[in-house]
Amino acid sequence: MTPRQSRTDEICDALRRAILEQALKPGTKLPEDALGESFGVSRTIARHALGQLAAEGLVDLRRNRGATVARPSWEDARDLFDVRIGLERTVISRLAGRLTAAQIRRLQEHVRTEEAARGQSDPIAIRLATEFHLLLAEMTESPVLVRYVRELCLRCGLTLALHGRPHSSECAINEHLEIIDALREGKTEAATRSMEQHLESVAKRALIEPSEQAVPDLTAILASYARA
C-alpha cells in the first residue's frame, strides 16, 4: 500500500465514523480544501477519499457543486432495509454452528461495549449496533459479503440519522444477544428469524419524516476525528 493509499484509507475511516455517529449530518458540505486542512493532506488525497466514500453511497458528488454527506430518501429507506435483510440472512446461514469459541467471545465482548455505552447518545448506540453487524459479516471471511453488508449498514445508518425515531439501545442489545445464542447453538432458523425481526424493528424506527438540521462547523467537527 502506498503512503497516499494509506492516508486515503485513514481519512475514509475517520469520515465513516463521523457520518455514522451523526457528527456529520446528511447534506453536510465536504469541501476538499477543508478536509485537506483538517487531516493535513493535499486536496488530491481528500478528493480520492471523497470518491471512495461516494462509491460506497455515503457521499454525493455533483459537478460544480462539490461533495456532501449523502441524504438517502425516505422512499428508498424500505428498499435499503429489504436488501440488507436478504444479505444478512446469507451471513447467518454461513455462521450458524460454525463460529469458534474465540469468535463467540469477540461478539459477546462487543455487546458488553454496547451495554457500557448505553444511555450515552443515540448516535453512539447506532454506531456500535452497526459495528456488530459488520463484525458478523467479517466472520464469514467473504470479501463480497463484507463489502455489501458494510455499504448497506452504513447507508441504513444514514437513513436512521435522517429519518429515524429515537434509538432504543437496550432493545438492540437484547436482540444481539439472541442472535449470538442462536448462532452458537447452530440454530440457523432461530438465528435467521431473530435477525429478520431485529432488522425489521430497526427499519420501523427509520420510516418517519426528517427533521431540519442545523448548519455544522465542519472544521470543529473534523478536529477530533482527524486526531483519532
N, C-alpha and C positions, 0 to 999 in steps of 0.2 A: 504494500500500500504506500503510495506517495504521500509526502507531507501535506499536499493540497487535499488529497482524498481524505486523509485523517482529520484535518481541520473541518472539512465539509461535513463529515460524519458527526463530529463533535457538535457543530452548530445545529445540525438536524436533530440530534438527540436533545439538545437544550430547548430548541423551539417546540419539539413534540411535547416535551414535559410542560412547557409554559402554556401551550394550547390545551393540553389535557387537564391541567389544573385551573384552566379558565383565567389565568393571568392575562393571556392574550385572547380576547373575546372574538367570536366570529365577526368578520367585517373589518377587523383592525388592519390599518395600512402597515406594510412592512417595507419601508424604503431601503434600498440596497446600501446607501451611504450610512444610514442609522445602524443597520445591522453590522456593517463593517467596522464602524466606530465602537460599537458595544462589545464586539468579540475580538477586536484588534486584528482584523483581516482586510484584504482588499475587497473592492466591490465585485471583482470577478469570482472570488470564493463565495461571497454572500449570494451572488446570482446562481452559482451552482447548487448551493444549499436550497434556495427557494425553488429551483427547478426540480430537485429531488422530492421536496415536500409536495409540489404541485402534482407530480406523478403519483403520489400516494393519496391525493384527494384532500390534503389538508390545507393547501394554499391555492388561491385562484390567481392566475397570471393573465393580465389583459394588456394588449398592445397600447402603449402610450398612457396607460393608467396605473401601471405598476402592479405590485403584489399585495394581496390582502389575505387574512385568515379566511378560509372557506366558510360559506354560510349554507349548509345543507337545507334544502327547502322542506317545509312541513309536509308537502305532498310526497317527497321522497323518503320520509322517515320510515314508513311502513315497509317499503321495499328493502331498505338497508337492513332492517332487523330480520326480515324474512330470509334474505340471503345469508345473513350471519347465522341464523338458527340452523340452516342447512349445512353450512361449513362446520359449525361446532358439533353437530351430530356426528360428522365424519371423525372429528377429533376424539370424541367419546368412544366411538367404535374401535379406534386404533389403540386406545389406552386401557380400556376396561380389562381388569385381570392381568395386565402386563406391566404395571408400574412397579418399580423396585422399592424396597424399604426406604432407600435414600430419597427417592422422588416423592414418596408419600410424606416424609418428614419435611421436605422442602415446601410442599404445598401447605402443610399444617403450619409451618413457620410463617408463611406469607399471610395466612389467615390470622395468626396471632398479631402480625403487624397491623392488619386491618382493625383488629379489636383494640389495639393500643391507640390507634388514631381515631377511634370512634368519638364523635361529637366535636372534632376539631373544625371541620368545614366540609360542605358538600363537595367542592372541587377535589379535595384530597381523597375523600371517600370514593369518588368516581375514578380517580387515577389508580388507586390501589385495587379497586374492583376490576378495572380494565387489565391491569398487570397480572391478575390471577388468570384471566383467560389467555393472555399471551404466554404465560408460563405453561399452561396446558398444551397450547399449540407447539411450543418449543420442544416439549417432551415427546412429540410424535417423531421428531427428527426429520420431518418432511419440509424442505425449503418452500415448496408450493403452499402447503397449509399455513406455515408460519407467515409467509408474505401476505396472503389474502386475509387471514384472520387478523393480522396486525392492522392492515388497512381498514377493514370493516369495523374493528373495535375502536380505532381512533376516530373514524367518521361518526360512529354511533356516539362517542363521547362528545363530539362537536354538536350533534343533534340534541343531546341532553343539556349541553350548555346553553343552547339557543331556545329550545322548546320545552325543557323538562320541568316537571314538578320537583319539589324538594326531594332529595335522595334519602332513602332510608338505609343507612349503613348496617344497622342491626339485622334487617331483613336480608340484605345481601350476604352478610357473614353467615347466617344460618343456612342459607341456600348453598353457599360454597362448601360448607361442612357436609351437607347432604351429598353433594356431588363427589367429594373426596371419599366418603364412606362407601358409596356405591361402586366407585372405581376400584377401591382397594379390595372389595369383596367379589369383584368380577361380575357384578350385576349390570350387564350392558343396558337392558331395557329400563331398569330403575334409574341408572345414571343418565340415560338419554332423556327420560321423562323429567327428571329433576332439572336438567339443563334447559330443556324447552320451556318449562314453567318459569324458571328463573329469568330467561331472556324475555319471555312474554311480559313478565311483571316490570322488567326494565323498560320495555317498549311502551307500556302503558303510561309510564312516567314521562315519556317524551312527547306524547301526542296532544300537546296543547299549544296555544298561540304564543309567539315570542314576546318578550318584554323589551322596552327600549334600553339600549346600552349607552353608558357614558363614554365619551372620547377618552382613551387612556394616554398616559405619559409613557411612550414606548421606551425611551432611554431608561427611565426609572425601573420599569418592569424587567427589562432585559439585564440589568446590572447584576442581580442575584443569580440569574441563570448562566450568565457568562462566566461567573466565578466558580460555578459548581463543577 
